[in-house]
Amino acid sequence: MIDEQTDKRPSSFWKELPILLGVALLVAFLVRTFVLQTFYIPSESMQPTLELNDRVLVNKLVYNFRSPQRGEIVVFQAPFEWTHNPEGEDYIKRIIGVGGDTVKCCDEQQRLLVNGRSIDEPYLLGPAATADFEITVPEGRLWVLGDNRASSQDSLHHWRSSNEDITLATVPEERVVGRAFAIFWPFDRSTWLSVPESYEAVPDP
């Protein structure tokens, strides 16, 4: 009896293999579509936090349960006015201000102020901003900046190029794909992408 069952196992395995592969592909598709996705970094705009060709993991589910928060690094579909590409393009930047926030450059130590509170940004490459400004973020939108602000087509860049149009300079929350929470490649740069503590002290608008 044992020998007969053993002889049948290879045949049963090959019959089940297509089903197993189909289930695995379906799970992978669902995870990529709704939960987790990888992105590579195509520019220098987020240096030194993210280097050219880094790979990051993006949580696509988190903002189904809460709104994006200050200090988080997010992937979003850039507004058409930013790219003039009807097919859309994915950008990655850091959220500095959310709806209702007032963001200003700069205090005496050349730090940005959010709702009157200076924020320390240890991740910066270069100055906190490339120009003086003071804006209030419209509700439901985000003011996003690169960590390398001298080389970033971000909210400040588009605010200046649009004659200080705050709507054109900000990103609608619904265009956010998800939060980048870790670098996973290359292995020697693997790390969590956490929010600096200074953002916790920012008061509500």
C-alpha positions in Angstrom: 0.0 0.0 0.0 2.8 2.4 0.9 4.5 1.7 -2.4 1.4 2.4 -4.5 0.9 5.8 -2.8 4.5 6.7 -3.4 4.2 5.9 -7.1 1.2 8.3 -7.4 2.8 11.3 -5.8 4.9 12.6 -8.8 1.8 12.5 -11.0 -0.2 14.4 -8.4 2.5 17.0 -7.9 2.6 17.9 -11.7 -1.1 18.2 -11.8 -1.1 20.6 -8.8 1.9 22.6 -10.0 0.0 24.9 -12.4 -2.5 25.7 -9.7 0.2 26.5 -7.2 2.0 28.7 -9.7 -1.3 30.5 -10.5 -2.1 31.1 -6.8 1.5 32.4 -6.3 1.2 34.8 -9.2 -2.2 36.0 -8.1 -0.9 36.7 -4.5 2.2 38.5 -6.0 -0.1 40.6 -8.2 -2.5 41.6 -5.3 0.5 42.4 -3.0 2.1 44.7 -5.7 -1.2 46.3 -6.6 -2.6 47.0 -3.1 0.0 46.5 -0.4 3.7 46.7 -1.3 5.7 47.9 -4.3 9.4 48.6 -5.1 10.6 51.8 -6.7 14.1 52.8 -7.9 15.5 56.3 -7.5 16.1 58.0 -10.9 17.6 61.3 -9.8 19.7 63.1 -7.2 16.8 65.1 -5.7 16.7 63.1 -2.5 20.4 62.9 -1.7 21.9 62.0 0.7 18.9 60.1 2.0 18.3 58.3 -1.3 21.1 57.9 -3.8 20.8 57.4 -7.5 19.5 53.9 -8.3 18.6 53.0 -4.7 15.6 50.7 -4.5 13.0 51.5 -1.9 10.0 49.6 -0.5 6.7 51.5 -0.6 3.7 50.8 1.6 0.6 51.4 -0.6 -1.9 50.5 2.1 -1.0 52.8 5.0 -2.9 55.9 3.6 -6.1 54.0 3.4 -6.3 54.2 7.2 -4.7 57.6 7.8 -3.5 60.8 6.1 0.1 61.4 5.0 2.1 63.1 7.8 4.9 65.6 7.9 8.4 64.2 7.5 7.4 61.1 5.7 8.9 60.2 2.3 6.2 59.5 -0.2 5.9 58.3 -3.8 3.2 60.2 -5.7 1.9 60.7 -9.2 3.2 64.2 -10.1 0.5 66.7 -11.2 0.3 67.2 -15.0 1.6 70.8 -14.6 4.8 69.4 -13.2 5.6 67.0 -16.0 3.3 67.8 -19.0 3.2 64.0 -19.4 -0.3 62.8 -19.9 0.7 59.2 -18.9 1.9 60.6 -15.5 5.2 60.1 -13.7 6.1 58.9 -10.2 8.0 61.3 -8.0 9.5 60.8 -4.5 9.8 63.6 -2.0 9.5 64.4 1.7 6.3 65.9 3.1 7.1 69.2 4.8 3.6 70.6 5.2 0.1 69.1 5.2 -3.3 70.9 4.7 -3.6 74.0 6.8 0.1 74.3 7.6 2.1 77.5 7.2 5.6 76.8 5.9 8.2 79.6 5.9 11.9 80.0 5.2 13.7 80.7 7.3 14.7 81.4 10.9 18.0 82.9 12.1 19.6 79.6 11.8 18.4 79.1 8.3 15.9 76.4 9.3 12.4 76.0 7.9 9.5 76.9 10.1 6.2 74.9 10.1 3.4 76.6 12.0 5.9 78.9 13.6 8.1 76.0 14.8 11.7 75.6 13.5 12.5 72.1 12.3 15.9 70.4 12.3 16.6 68.6 9.1 19.7 66.4 9.6 19.1 64.7 6.2 19.7 67.8 4.1 22.3 68.1 1.4 22.8 71.9 1.2 20.5 74.7 2.4 16.9 74.3 3.8 15.6 76.2 0.8 16.8 77.9 -2.4 14.7 81.0 -1.8 12.7 82.8 1.0 9.0 82.0 1.0 6.0 81.8 3.2 3.0 79.7 2.1 -0.1 78.1 3.6 -0.9 74.6 2.3 -4.5 74.2 1.0 -6.6 71.5 2.7 -6.2 68.1 1.1 -2.9 68.9 -0.4 0.8 68.5 0.5 3.9 70.7 0.3 6.8 68.4 -0.6 10.5 69.1 -0.9 13.5 67.1 -1.9 16.4 66.6 0.6 18.7 68.0 -2.1 16.8 71.2 -2.7 19.2 72.7 -5.1 18.5 69.8 -7.4 14.8 69.1 -6.9 11.8 69.9 -8.9 9.5 70.1 -5.9 6.8 72.3 -4.4 9.1 75.3 -4.0 10.5 75.0 -7.5 6.9 74.9 -9.0 5.7 77.6 -6.7 8.3 80.0 -8.1 7.9 78.9 -11.7 4.1 79.3 -11.5 4.2 82.9 -10.1 3.5 81.7 -6.6 0.4 79.6 -7.4 0.0 77.5 -4.3 -2.4 75.1 -5.9 0.0 74.3 -8.8 2.9 74.0 -6.3 1.2 71.4 -4.0 0.3 67.7 -4.5 -3.3 66.4 -3.9 -3.4 63.7 -1.2 -5.2 61.4 -3.6 -2.2 61.3 -5.9 0.0 59.7 -3.2 0.9 56.1 -4.1 2.3 55.3 -0.7 5.0 55.8 1.9 8.6 54.8 1.3 9.7 53.1 4.5 12.9 51.3 3.7 15.9 51.1 1.4 16.4 47.5 0.4 19.0 47.7 -2.4 22.0 47.9 -2.4 22.3 45.8 0.7 25.1 47.9 2.2 22.7 50.9 2.2 19.7 49.0 3.6 17.9 51.0 6.3 14.5 52.2 7.6 13.3 55.6 6.4 12.1 57.1 9.7 10.6 60.5 10.5 13.0 62.9 12.3 11.9 63.7 15.9 11.7 67.4 15.2 8.5 67.0 13.3 6.8 65.6 16.4 7.0 69.1 18.0 5.3 70.9 15.2 1.9 72.3 16.4 -1.3 71.9 14.5 -2.2 74.8 12.2 
